Amino acid sequence: MPYLHLRQICLVAPTLEPVVSDIAAIMGLEICYRDPHVGKYGLENALLPVGPILLEVVAPTREGTAAGRFLDKTGGRGGYMAIFACDDPDGRAAIANAMGVRTANIIDHPPYHGVQLHPRDCRAAFIELNHTTGSDDVLGPYPPAGPDWTRAIRRDVTTALTEVVLQSPEPASLAAHWGRILDVTPSTNQGVQLLKLPNAEIRIETGERELMCGLAFRVVDAERVTAVARARGYAVSRDGFGIAGLTFTLTR
């Protein structure tokens, strides 16, 4: 049965600390894993589960990495990759390839298999499509998050990651492009382009350049979260705060 859901969001920062510790403290999250496999790309990382969706932060450990070049290009805007679990990564990637969206990297660590599409062709951010054999359950085994990642799920502060926010000078064009890659039909709500997945939405807003600009979270007490963010030195707005070059929007 074909399926597609948001599995993971990857942010990139110049250094892992203090970003990871601050996200954990502000959002009430816990690190579940640090993946040794990313070392071959000149990176270090940490993953924090937000319910069944993983929030990952990566940082370069040497010069000349793709993540480092991404930060230079975006001026520190760290929305790097949107990762989707699906039934058939290779088949879905072949459809994207036929659209002119190149495959940038294939990760094959059985039972996990992932296909990363070229960010220049995806526009706004990397897209990865992956599948873990024997794990169609969103709370099932997921090797990139470690052997017991669900034990780190915390819900007393943050209960869900609900939305990924992209921006583009041509939001309808970007929505249509991502919709074709993901096989999701865009919809419009009050003039805003949306791609609705079973467990989250992708919102495409108008902006000067194409990038991932924000994430939305459902939290128990937004005022408490923004108070912690303010105490840690982050710029706070009426409905969220900025970190790693993104806006974290808080909803109840």
N, C-alpha and C positions, 0 to 999 in steps of 0.2 A: 504494500500500500504506500503510495507516494506521500511523503511528509517533508516539512521544512519548519524548523523553529530556531529562534535565536539561542545560541549556545554560549557565546562568549564575546566580550568586547575587550579589545586590547588598546591600551593607551601607552604612549612612549614619553619618557621624561629624561632630562639630561643625566640625572642620577636617581637611583631607586629610592634613596632616602633624601629628604624626609617625606616624599610624596606618599609612599605606601603606608608608613606609620600614621601619617595624618589622615589619609582616607579611612584607615581602620578605626582610628580614634573618633573621627567626626561622624562616620556613618554607622558605627557600632558593628563593624565587620571583623572577621578573623582570617588571617592567612592560612590557607590549606596546603600550599605546596610551592616549592621553588623548583622549576624544571631544569635539570642538568642538560637536557638536549639543546637548549637555546644557546649554550656556550659556543657551539660551532659557528653561530652567526655573529659572534662578538657581543653577546647580550647576557644580561642577567634578568631574572624576573621574579615576580611573586603573584600568586592568584588568590583572590578572595571571593568566596561564593556569596551571591545575593539571591537567596533561594536557589532555584535550579540553574540560574545564569551565572557564569563566571566573569568576574572583573579582573583583568590582568594588567599589570604595569610592567613594561620592559624598559631597560636602560642600557645604552652602549657601554661596553667595558674596554673598547679600543677605538682608534680612529678608523674611518673608512667604512663604517657599517651602513646598511640601508636605513636603519632606524635613525642614525645620526644625521644622514643626509635628509631624511624626512623632516626632522626638527629644524634643520637649517632652512629648508624650503618653506616651511610653514611659519617660521618665526616663533617656534615654541608652542604651536597649537598641536596638542598631543593625541588627537583622535586618529588612531593608526589603522585599526582593523575591526571589521564586523565578521563574526564567525558563526556559521550556521550548520547545525546538524541536519542531515537529510538522508534519504534512502539510497541515493546513488550519486556520490560526488563526481565520479568520472563521466557518467552520462550527462549530468547537469553541466559539467565543465565543457563537454563536447559541444553542447548547444551554445554556451557562451563563446567558445572558440569560433563557431560558425558565424557569430555576430561580429567577430573581429576583436574579441576580448581574449588576450593571450593568457596562457598558463605561465605563472612566474615560478612556481615551486611545487613539488609534490613531496608530501611527508608520509612515509610508510613505516609505521611502527606497529605491526599487528598486535592486537586486533583493531588498531586505529589507522585510518587512512584519510588524509586530507589533501585537498587541491587548493592552492592559493592562486588567485587570479591577479593579473598585473594591475597595480593601482592606477597607472596612467590610463589604462583602458577602462577600468571600473569607474573612474572619476570619484573624487571626494575621499575615498578610503579604500584600502585593501578589502576584498571579499574572499573569505575562505569557506569552502564547502567540505564537510567531513562526515565520517560515519565510523562508528565503533561496532564491530561485529558482535551480535548478541546483546546489544544495549540500545534499544529504541526508547527505553524509559528515560525521561529527562533527569531522573534521579539515579540512574543506573551508572555502571562503570564508565569512566571517562579519563583515559590515561593522562592527557595533558594536565589534569588537575590533581594527579596523585592517586594513590590506592584507596584512600578513605576520606575523600574530599567532603562528603556530606556531613561528616562529624563537625565540620567547621561552620555549618550554616547557623546563623544567628538571626533572630527575628524581633528582638526586643526594641531595636531602634529603626532599622530599615527592613521592610517586609518584601519589597520587590523592585526590580529594575523594569520599568514599564515602557520606556521610549528611548530610541536613538534619534538624535537630531542632526540632520545634514543641512548644509546651506549651499546655494548656487545662485548665480545671476539668472539662471533659467531653471527654476525649480521643477516645472512641469516636464522639461526635457530630462532632467536627472531622475525624476520619479519614474518616467517611462523606461529609461535605460536600466535602472536597478530592477524595475518590475519585470523586464524581459529576462534579465540574468537570473532572477530568483523565481520566475514564473508566478508572480503575484500581480494582480491587477490593481493599479493605483486608484485611490478614491480621493475626493476633495471634501474638506470640512472647513467652512467659512474661509474659502480661498486658499487653504493650506493643503499641500499634497501629502497623502498618507499611503503607506504600504502596511497593511494589517496582517500580522502573523498570528498564529495561535497563542503565543505567549508574550507578545510585545508589539509595538508599532514602530515604524520608521517614519519620522516627520521630516519633510523637506521644506525649508524656509528660504526666503529670498536673502541673499548675501552677496558681498562683493566678489568672493572667490569660492571655489568648490572645496569643501572640507567637512569633516565631522566636528560639529561645534558644541555639542552638548549631550547630556544624558538626563533622563527623568527617573526619579525614584519615588516610591510610595513609602512614607515614613510614619511612625507613630506620633511624633511630636516635632514638627518642623522648627518651632522656635528653639527647642533644645539643641537641635542639630546645628542651626545657624549660630547659636551662641558659642558652641564649641569651635566652629569654623572661625568665628571672629576672634576668639581667644588665641587661636593658633596663627593669627595674622593674615587670614584670607579675606578678600573683599566679599562682602555679604550684600545681597539685594533683598527685595521684599519676599521673593519666593525661592531663594537658593544662594549659591556661592560659586566662586570660580576657583578651579584647581587644575593643574596640568594643562592650562590653556583651554579648558572646556568650562561650560556652565553646568553645574549640577542643580537641576530644578527639583524642588521637593513638593510632593503632593500628599494629601491625606487619604 
